[in-house]
Each structure stands twice: as structure tokens, then as C-alpha cells.
Amino acid sequence: MAESTLAELLARHAAYWDPGQRILLEEVTPYRPLGAYAEGGGLPLADGSRSVEGQLLTPGLIDPARFHGEAPVQCEAVRGDLLTGVAPPHLCWTEAVLGCPVRIGRGGPWAEPFGQDWRNPGSLRAQAGWLDRLEQFTRLLAERAGGRCAVLQPLMRGPVDMMASAMGHEEACVALLQDPPAAGAFLARCAELFVETAQRCLQHVPRFAGGYVSAYGIWAPGTVVRTQVDNATLLSPAVYRERVLPHDRAVMRQFEFPLVHLHSGCLHVADALLEVPELRAIQVSIDHPGGPLAAAIMPILERIVGRKPLIVTGPVSVAELDGLRQLAEHGSLCLEVQVYAEGQAP
């Protein structure tokens, strides 16, 4: 891409974050069913073998160089209106750093309850082996990318998701309702470990065009972090606001451009998030076909984009895409969506 054109795109990205702007960024592609992306053969392991379903992962089993092979990373800087990047693989980093066992499931790595005393969070130390592996992945990708594209944050689950992984979903909900002080202390420790993990990764990420690129391809002139609150689906808006949101804000305050990931089935917490001054953007994944589709949540998406920049990802119909584009009349909008034909199987 020509340097002048890249400069113009970066200017649009910088404006995207500013309140009151109406910037539309989009990358629209045809929808491919999930099975088309399924990874075959398992994860490449340090000894040359591949992981099998049910296998317990440890830092020693993962070698970043073997995982990515010897060839330079193939990437270009721009894709549609968005920037491209490379990120360490999804290996349940924050849960692993907390101490959760990570096991290979049918859909990829998954964290299991850690069996430790969550009521004594001061005794929980970051798992150094997992932090070291994350740093090694980040350094390797930075070297292989060679400045041709950005290095991105891997998927990191936020404090309430870490809590649910460590304790089990039911016990986490019970703890938040019946023992708020102890649950709050544990969530605070999860937030600290999330920040430590993200910052250890970020210190090895080179700046791209003077800034950093979010997991969704949006450039920002400062540090970016993506957190998430998937397990807030199980909580009432009041419980989330009073007992979880303070810990999400503790994460957000450590970065200049924090954004939060939600699903279309978890928008009952959006109003609380819209009141958070530290939060710079909200991302919503459309849960096609099992959850509320884009058409069903247009009113709340309009409310979000009128208050904060909005990112929408996932499968949408042609009609829904037209409706989503109209949201840019209310505020800055990024669409990273796949269009499916009516009746197309998931």
C-alpha cells in the first residue's frame, strides 16, 4: 500500500477513537461455516508430535519456533479498511498464568478448574513458565513480521472469565452472590494477573506506525488491550455492575485504549459499560446461529455506538449489513463481518 494511502487510513483510525466522530471502517467477506476453519492434526508440539484431544498442555510442550516453522510471517499491512497483524496462538494464557490446567478439547485449548484455595488469593503467583512462553511467542513474531505488519495481543479472557475457569461456573456465581468480599478479593487478583500478562506481552510488541493495533485491526496512537466478560452472561446487570465491573475497570485503567468484547447474548451489561470513562470501545460478536442475530439487537447497538465506538464481528445477512452500516450515522463503527446467504447452513 502506498505510504500516503496508509497515512490517510491511520488518520481515519485515530479519529475513530475520538468521541463525536462518525468514522466507518469495514472489512466484509463471504461467510464460511465454522468447519471450514477447523484445525486438523492438533497443535504442533516441541517434540515434533501433535497434540491429541484430552492432552494436558504445559509450557514445556510448546515451542514457538516449531509452532510457526522457519519461514517468515506472510502478511501485508492492510486488509480492507483495517490493519493486519500476527498474534500468539490462543492457549488460554490468562487462565494458565492463574494456574488453571490447559487441556486440548474438540474445539481447541480449554482451561479447567485449578483446585486451589481461591479464598487465599494472595498465595496465587503468576505461572512463570506460561509468561515466559508468551514472551517468546511475541518476540518471535515481532522478528518474523519485520515491521511489515503489526504484532497483536492474543486472546486473553478477562477477570470474571478467569474466575469461572478457576472455580467452575456455578461456584463462581454462588461466590459472587453469597460471599462478595472473598469473591471480590479473588477477582482483584485475577485482574492483577491479567494486567501482568498483557503488559509482559506488550513490552515485546514493537510499535507500528508509532502506535499499536487492536485485535480487530484498528490502529491507536497508544497502548491497546482487549478484555472480555463472557461469563457475565450468568450474572444480573446489578451483580455485574456492583461486584465485577470495578475489577474490569482496574484492567482498563492500565492501558490507553482498552476495549471490551461482548457476545450478542450478553448485552445486558452494556449499559453499565457505557458509563465507564476509561473504556474506549465495545466489541460485539454476533452469535450466529445460536444466539441473538444482528437484526434482533439493532436498538442496543444504536445505543452503544451513540456513546462509544462500536466494533461488530461475526456472520450477518445482506439486510443486516445494510442496517449495520446505518449505525455509522450515530457514531464511529467498525464492521468486521461475514455475509451469509439466506438459508445458508452454519
PLY file of the C-alpha trace (Angstrom):
ply
format ascii 1.0
element vertex 346
property float x
property float y
property float z
element edge 345
property int vertex1
property int vertex2
end_header
0.00 0.00 0.00
1.29 3.46 -0.85
2.70 5.38 2.10
0.34 8.31 1.56
-2.67 5.97 1.47
-1.54 4.24 4.68
-1.16 7.65 6.32
-4.74 8.52 5.34
-6.01 5.24 6.79
-4.10 5.80 10.03
-5.69 9.24 10.31
-9.15 7.65 10.00
-8.22 5.09 12.66
-7.00 7.81 15.02
-10.26 9.71 14.51
-12.29 6.54 15.12
-11.47 6.68 18.83
-12.48 10.33 19.27
-15.90 10.97 20.84
-18.37 12.58 18.48
-16.79 11.23 15.30
-18.68 9.14 12.74
-15.96 7.02 11.18
-16.93 3.84 9.32
-14.26 1.14 8.98
-15.14 -2.17 7.43
-13.90 -5.46 6.10
-16.73 -7.56 4.65
-16.09 -11.10 3.41
-18.26 -14.09 2.43
-19.34 -16.31 5.28
-17.65 -19.66 5.66
-19.11 -22.22 8.08
-17.05 -22.84 11.18
-15.99 -26.26 9.98
-14.05 -24.67 7.13
-11.65 -23.20 9.68
-11.25 -26.29 11.84
-7.64 -27.10 12.51
-6.56 -30.59 11.52
-3.91 -32.67 13.19
-3.69 -30.90 16.55
-1.22 -28.30 17.77
2.46 -28.72 16.82
4.41 -29.66 19.94
8.04 -29.17 20.90
8.99 -32.81 20.32
7.70 -32.81 16.74
4.43 -34.58 17.53
0.96 -33.04 17.54
-1.48 -32.67 20.38
-4.38 -35.07 20.77
-7.80 -34.48 22.26
-7.70 -34.62 26.06
-3.98 -33.92 26.29
-2.77 -31.65 29.07
-0.65 -28.77 27.77
2.36 -27.48 29.68
4.79 -24.69 28.74
7.46 -27.27 28.02
5.31 -28.87 25.31
5.07 -25.63 23.33
7.98 -24.36 21.24
7.21 -21.08 19.43
9.79 -21.75 16.71
8.37 -25.19 15.92
4.82 -23.87 16.18
5.42 -21.25 13.47
8.05 -23.07 11.44
11.08 -21.43 9.90
9.54 -19.25 7.18
9.00 -15.50 7.67
5.47 -14.47 8.58
3.47 -13.82 5.41
1.48 -10.67 5.95
0.63 -7.33 4.42
-0.15 -4.22 6.40
-3.72 -3.55 5.26
-6.90 -5.58 4.72
-9.87 -3.52 3.60
-10.11 -0.57 5.98
-8.28 -2.49 8.70
-4.67 -3.29 9.51
-3.45 -6.85 9.62
-1.31 -8.44 12.27
0.03 -11.63 13.75
-0.66 -12.84 17.28
0.46 -15.68 19.52
-1.91 -18.66 19.32
-4.85 -18.98 21.65
-3.58 -21.09 24.55
-5.78 -19.82 27.42
-2.96 -17.51 28.51
-4.59 -15.68 31.40
-6.15 -18.82 32.86
-2.83 -20.68 32.54
-0.97 -17.82 34.24
-3.53 -18.03 37.05
-2.75 -21.73 37.45
-5.57 -23.45 35.58
-4.67 -26.68 33.76
-5.00 -26.25 29.99
-6.22 -29.23 28.05
-6.87 -29.84 24.36
-10.58 -30.16 23.65
-12.52 -30.77 20.48
-12.61 -27.03 19.75
-9.04 -26.28 20.85
-7.31 -25.47 24.15
-9.59 -25.10 27.17
-8.90 -24.23 30.82
-10.08 -26.39 33.69
-10.66 -25.53 37.38
-7.37 -25.26 39.23
-8.30 -26.92 42.52
-6.53 -24.31 44.66
-7.86 -22.26 47.57
-9.40 -19.29 45.80
-10.21 -17.74 49.18
-6.49 -17.10 49.68
-5.71 -15.09 46.53
-2.54 -13.62 48.00
-0.91 -17.03 47.68
-1.54 -17.22 43.93
1.60 -16.48 41.95
1.79 -15.96 38.21
2.89 -19.14 36.47
6.31 -18.08 35.19
6.56 -20.81 32.58
3.46 -19.60 30.76
4.55 -15.96 30.92
7.94 -16.90 29.51
6.32 -18.80 26.63
4.09 -15.83 25.82
7.12 -13.55 25.70
8.93 -16.00 23.42
5.98 -16.15 21.03
5.75 -12.36 20.92
9.47 -11.85 20.30
9.49 -14.48 17.58
6.51 -12.96 15.78
7.96 -9.46 16.03
11.18 -10.69 14.43
9.40 -12.68 11.71
6.96 -9.86 10.87
9.85 -7.47 10.42
7.64 -4.39 10.58
5.57 -5.48 7.56
2.51 -5.89 9.76
1.62 -5.39 13.40
2.03 -7.82 16.29
-1.24 -8.22 18.18
-2.38 -9.28 21.63
-3.51 -12.92 21.76
-6.95 -13.78 23.06
-6.98 -13.17 26.81
-10.02 -13.85 28.94
-10.91 -11.18 31.46
-11.11 -11.41 35.27
-14.64 -12.85 35.55
-13.84 -15.45 32.88
-10.62 -16.35 34.70
-12.62 -16.73 37.89
-15.19 -19.01 36.24
-12.44 -21.15 34.72
-10.59 -21.48 38.03
-13.60 -22.16 40.25
-16.18 -23.57 37.88
-19.05 -21.51 36.53
-21.61 -22.47 39.17
-19.29 -21.93 42.13
-18.19 -18.56 40.74
-21.79 -17.37 40.55
-22.54 -18.64 44.05
-19.44 -16.94 45.43
-20.35 -13.59 43.89
-23.83 -13.80 45.40
-23.07 -15.32 48.81
-19.53 -14.25 49.65
-18.89 -10.91 47.91
-15.76 -9.95 49.93
-13.91 -13.19 49.18
-15.09 -13.24 45.57
-14.02 -9.63 45.16
-10.55 -10.35 46.52
-10.16 -13.23 44.09
-11.40 -11.11 41.17
-8.91 -8.43 42.15
-6.10 -10.98 41.94
-7.39 -12.16 38.54
-7.32 -8.55 37.34
-3.73 -8.13 38.55
-2.64 -11.27 36.72
-4.47 -10.20 33.57
-2.61 -6.89 33.60
0.71 -8.60 34.28
0.13 -10.99 31.36
-0.91 -8.24 28.95
1.99 -5.99 29.92
4.55 -8.80 29.63
3.28 -9.36 26.10
3.10 -5.67 25.25
6.67 -4.91 26.26
7.86 -7.10 23.37
5.41 -5.71 20.80
7.09 -3.16 18.53
5.19 -0.01 17.70
3.58 0.00 14.29
3.44 3.41 12.59
4.07 4.94 16.03
1.19 3.16 17.75
-0.38 -0.23 18.37
-3.04 -2.26 16.59
-6.00 -3.87 18.35
-7.04 -7.47 17.85
-9.67 -6.13 15.45
-7.25 -4.33 13.14
-7.84 -0.80 14.42
-4.72 1.28 14.94
-4.42 3.51 18.01
-1.76 6.05 18.98
-1.25 4.37 22.36
-1.34 1.04 24.16
-4.32 -1.20 23.36
-5.82 -4.05 25.34
-8.80 -6.30 24.67
-10.56 -7.79 27.67
-13.81 -9.72 27.85
-16.68 -10.54 30.18
-18.25 -13.64 28.62
-19.24 -15.15 31.96
-21.23 -12.06 32.86
-23.93 -13.81 30.81
-24.72 -15.71 34.00
-25.00 -12.57 36.17
-27.67 -9.95 36.57
-26.84 -6.40 35.45
-26.79 -5.29 39.10
-24.38 -8.04 40.22
-22.10 -7.32 37.28
-22.12 -3.58 37.92
-21.50 -3.81 41.66
-19.19 -6.81 42.01
-17.39 -7.39 38.70
-17.16 -4.09 36.85
-14.75 -2.49 39.38
-12.21 -5.19 38.52
-12.71 -4.77 34.78
-12.08 -1.05 35.29
-8.87 -1.86 37.19
-7.67 -3.57 34.00
-8.83 -0.77 31.71
-7.04 1.91 33.70
-3.65 0.37 32.92
-3.91 0.92 29.15
-4.62 3.91 26.94
-7.11 2.31 24.55
-8.96 -0.52 26.32
-11.84 -2.24 24.58
-14.16 -4.96 25.81
-15.53 -8.00 23.98
-19.19 -8.97 24.38
-21.43 -11.51 22.69
-24.84 -10.67 21.26
-26.28 -12.78 24.07
-24.53 -10.78 26.81
-25.65 -7.23 26.09
-27.49 -6.81 29.38
-24.23 -5.43 30.83
-23.70 -2.91 28.02
-25.39 -0.01 29.85
-23.01 -0.39 32.79
-20.02 -0.42 30.43
-21.23 2.68 28.61
-20.82 4.60 31.87
-17.12 3.72 32.19
-14.97 6.68 31.14
-11.82 4.55 30.78
-13.43 2.24 28.22
-12.71 3.41 24.68
-14.73 0.93 22.57
-17.14 -2.00 22.80
-16.95 -5.03 20.51
-19.95 -7.29 19.92
-19.71 -10.75 18.36
-22.87 -11.91 16.61
-23.70 -15.42 17.84
-24.90 -16.88 14.55
-26.78 -19.19 14.52
-27.32 -19.95 18.20
-27.75 -16.51 19.76
-29.42 -13.18 19.04
-28.69 -12.15 15.47
-27.77 -8.66 14.35
-31.35 -7.72 13.43
-32.57 -8.52 16.95
-30.04 -6.31 18.71
-30.03 -3.24 16.44
-31.64 -0.99 19.09
-28.94 -1.67 21.67
-26.19 -1.44 19.04
-27.52 2.00 18.15
-27.43 2.96 21.83
-23.83 1.75 22.15
-22.49 3.47 19.03
-24.08 6.73 20.13
-21.95 6.67 23.28
-18.74 4.81 22.36
-17.04 3.48 19.24
-18.52 0.11 18.30
-16.96 -2.95 16.66
-19.26 -5.64 15.26
-17.91 -9.03 14.19
-19.47 -12.27 13.02
-21.89 -13.55 10.38
-24.68 -11.27 9.13
-27.23 -11.31 6.34
-27.21 -8.82 3.47
-30.15 -6.97 5.00
-28.45 -6.86 8.40
-25.27 -5.49 6.82
-27.26 -2.61 5.36
-28.77 -1.92 8.78
-25.40 -2.08 10.49
-23.88 0.41 8.09
-26.59 2.89 9.01
-25.35 2.81 12.61
-22.41 4.94 11.48
-24.85 7.86 11.38
-24.73 7.79 15.20
-21.02 7.31 15.91
-17.82 5.54 14.93
-18.33 1.98 13.73
-16.06 -0.87 12.66
-17.64 -3.81 10.82
-15.55 -6.96 10.53
-18.31 -9.25 9.32
-19.00 -12.19 7.04
-22.12 -12.11 4.87
-24.15 -15.27 4.52
-26.89 -16.10 2.06
-30.38 -16.56 3.43
-30.77 -20.19 4.44
-27.01 -20.88 4.41
-26.18 -23.58 6.92
-23.91 -22.61 9.86
0 1
1 2
2 3
3 4
4 5
5 6
6 7
7 8
8 9
9 10
10 11
11 12
12 13
13 14
14 15
15 16
16 17
17 18
18 19
19 20
20 21
21 22
22 23
23 24
24 25
25 26
26 27
27 28
28 29
29 30
30 31
31 32
32 33
33 34
34 35
35 36
36 37
37 38
38 39
39 40
40 41
41 42
42 43
43 44
44 45
45 46
46 47
47 48
48 49
49 50
50 51
51 52
52 53
53 54
54 55
55 56
56 57
57 58
58 59
59 60
60 61
61 62
62 63
63 64
64 65
65 66
66 67
67 68
68 69
69 70
70 71
71 72
72 73
73 74
74 75
75 76
76 77
77 78
78 79
79 80
80 81
81 82
82 83
83 84
84 85
85 86
86 87
87 88
88 89
89 90
90 91
91 92
92 93
93 94
94 95
95 96
96 97
97 98
98 99
99 100
100 101
101 102
102 103
103 104
104 105
105 106
106 107
107 108
108 109
109 110
110 111
111 112
112 113
113 114
114 115
115 116
116 117
117 118
118 119
119 120
120 121
121 122
122 123
123 124
124 125
125 126
126 127
127 128
128 129
129 130
130 131
131 132
132 133
133 134
134 135
135 136
136 137
137 138
138 139
139 140
140 141
141 142
142 143
143 144
144 145
145 146
146 147
147 148
148 149
149 150
150 151
151 152
152 153
153 154
154 155
155 156
156 157
157 158
158 159
159 160
160 161
161 162
162 163
163 164
164 165
165 166
166 167
167 168
168 169
169 170
170 171
171 172
172 173
173 174
174 175
175 176
176 177
177 178
178 179
179 180
180 181
181 182
182 183
183 184
184 185
185 186
186 187
187 188
188 189
189 190
190 191
191 192
192 193
193 194
194 195
195 196
196 197
197 198
198 199
199 200
200 201
201 202
202 203
203 204
204 205
205 206
206 207
207 208
208 209
209 210
210 211
211 212
212 213
213 214
214 215
215 216
216 217
217 218
218 219
219 220
220 221
221 222
222 223
223 224
224 225
225 226
226 227
227 228
228 229
229 230
230 231
231 232
232 233
233 234
234 235
235 236
236 237
237 238
238 239
239 240
240 241
241 242
242 243
243 244
244 245
245 246
246 247
247 248
248 249
249 250
250 251
251 252
252 253
253 254
254 255
255 256
256 257
257 258
258 259
259 260
260 261
261 262
262 263
263 264
264 265
265 266
266 267
267 268
268 269
269 270
270 271
271 272
272 273
273 274
274 275
275 276
276 277
277 278
278 279
279 280
280 281
281 282
282 283
283 284
284 285
285 286
286 287
287 288
288 289
289 290
290 291
291 292
292 293
293 294
294 295
295 296
296 297
297 298
298 299
299 300
300 301
301 302
302 303
303 304
304 305
305 306
306 307
307 308
308 309
309 310
310 311
311 312
312 313
313 314
314 315
315 316
316 317
317 318
318 319
319 320
320 321
321 322
322 323
323 324
324 325
325 326
326 327
327 328
328 329
329 330
330 331
331 332
332 333
333 334
334 335
335 336
336 337
337 338
338 339
339 340
340 341
341 342
342 343
343 344
344 345
